[in-house]
Amino acid sequence: MMIEYRPIGLIHTPFKQREGMPIQPSRGRGVRGTVEVAPEYADGLADLDGFSHVVLIYHFHQSHGFDLRVTPFLDKEKRGLFATRAPRRPNAIGLSVVRLLGIEGNRIAVQDLDILDGTPLLDIKPYVPEFDHRTEVREGWLEGVKDRNVDSDDRFSS
């Protein structure tokens, strides 16, 4: 089976390199950027401005290859890849829930970013708390992590 995705735009952020970049949107609080949707998809942005947050789905364009056991940013021991949010994955797909600040034409102003500048955008979905927010959760190995204020480093560079 062949699955093929084409970018629908680009994500512009202040992060020109992976090292030092926030590892999750909550760590990028206040960081602003722009999502530039290709003109042929701009009409799909209608009605999106009524939402406070959007889910950006994107391609980790600077990540190549993967390991099934990785040492995640928040830990010192190897974990199963699928129990982490490591960027080097069999399908290099990332997602971030970001604050939507406004839309002008085919450009979306967003905030709370943890994404590398020039990242290809695959899709946008509205964040809907009733559908997306869970209150009874377990955090697996992360429950033992005290310091979660960590930025990206070079550990997932290829």
N, C-alpha and C positions, 0 to 999 in steps of 0.2 A: 504494500500500500504506500502510495506517495502522497504526502501532505505538503502543500506549499502555501506560504504566506507572503504577502507583499506589504511593505510599509504603507501606511496611509498618511504619514507625516514624520516630523522630526521634533524631538524634545530639546529645547535650548535651556541650559543651566549655567551657573558660574563654575561648575566643576570640569576642568579641562583634563584632569588625570584622576585615576581611581584612588590613589593613595591620598588619605586625608579626607575623603568624601564620607558623609554620613552613611551608616549601614542600613538605616530604615528611615521612612518619612518622619517618624517621631523624633529622630535625632537631627533632622534637617528643618526643625521648626523655624519658621520665619524666612527660610531661603526661598527666593522668588525666581521664577523662570517663565518660559513661554512654550506652549505647545503649538506648533505650526502644522495645521492640517492641510494636506494637498488640496488645491482649489476644487478639484472634482468631487471631494468629499465634504466640502464646507456646508452644503445644505443639510447634512446629517447633524449639524450642531444646533439646529432649531430646537428650542424648548429646553436645552441643556442648562441655560443660565438660571433656571429656577432651583437648581441643586447647589448645596453648599460644598460638596465634595464629589470628586470623580475618581474612578479607578482607571489608572493608566496601565495598559498592557503593552510591553515593549520587548525588543530583542536586545539581549546583552551582546552588543556588537564587538566588544573588546574581549570577550571570553571565548576561549577555544579549548575543546577537549573537556574531560571530566574525570573524576575519581569517585568511586562509590563510597569511599571513606574519606572524610575531610576533617581538618581541624578548623571549626568555625571561628569567626571573629570573637565571639564571646566565650570561648573555651580554650583549654590547653590540651584536651585529649581528642582523639579522632572519634567522629560520630558518623552514622550513616547519612549519606548525602541527602536523602529525602526527609531526614529529621532536622535539616538545616535550611537556611535560605541562601546558601552559598551560590554565587553567580555562575560558576562553571558546572553546567548541567547537560544531560543528554540532549535536551531541547533548551536552548539558551533563552528562556522566556522569563521575564521579570514582571512584577506588578507592584504598584504603589498607589495608596489612597492619598490623594492630595487635595488641598483646599482650592476651590474654584473661585477666583477673584473677579473674573469678567471675561466677556467674549467680544471681540471686535473683528468682524469679517471671518477669516479662517484662522485667527489667532486667539488662543485661550491663555489668559494670565492665570498662573497657578502659584501656590505657595506650599512650603513644607516638603521640599524636594530632597531626594537621595539618589538622583539619576545623573549619569555622565552626560556632558554636553554632546549633542549630535546623535543621541540615541534614537534609532528608528522606532517609531510608534506603530504598533499593530492594531490597537483598538482602544476605545474609550467606553466606559460604562458608568452610569450614575451610581453613586454610593447611596444605598437605601438602608438606614439602620434596621428597619423591621426585617429585611432580608439578610443583611450582612453582619449585624452585631450579635454576638453570643455572650451570655453572662455566666453560664456554667461551663467553664473551660479548665483544662489541664495544660500545663506548659512543659511537660516532659522534663528533659535534662536541664532546661532553662530555669526551672524552679530553684535550682541550687546556685544560679549565677547572681552574685550580689551587685557587681559593677557592670551595668549595661550601657554605660556612656563610653562607647568605643567607636572609633572611626575606621574606615577601610584602610588596609595596608596592601602590601604586594603579595600576600599569600596565595591569591587566586590568579596571579598573572601567569600567562603561559610561557 
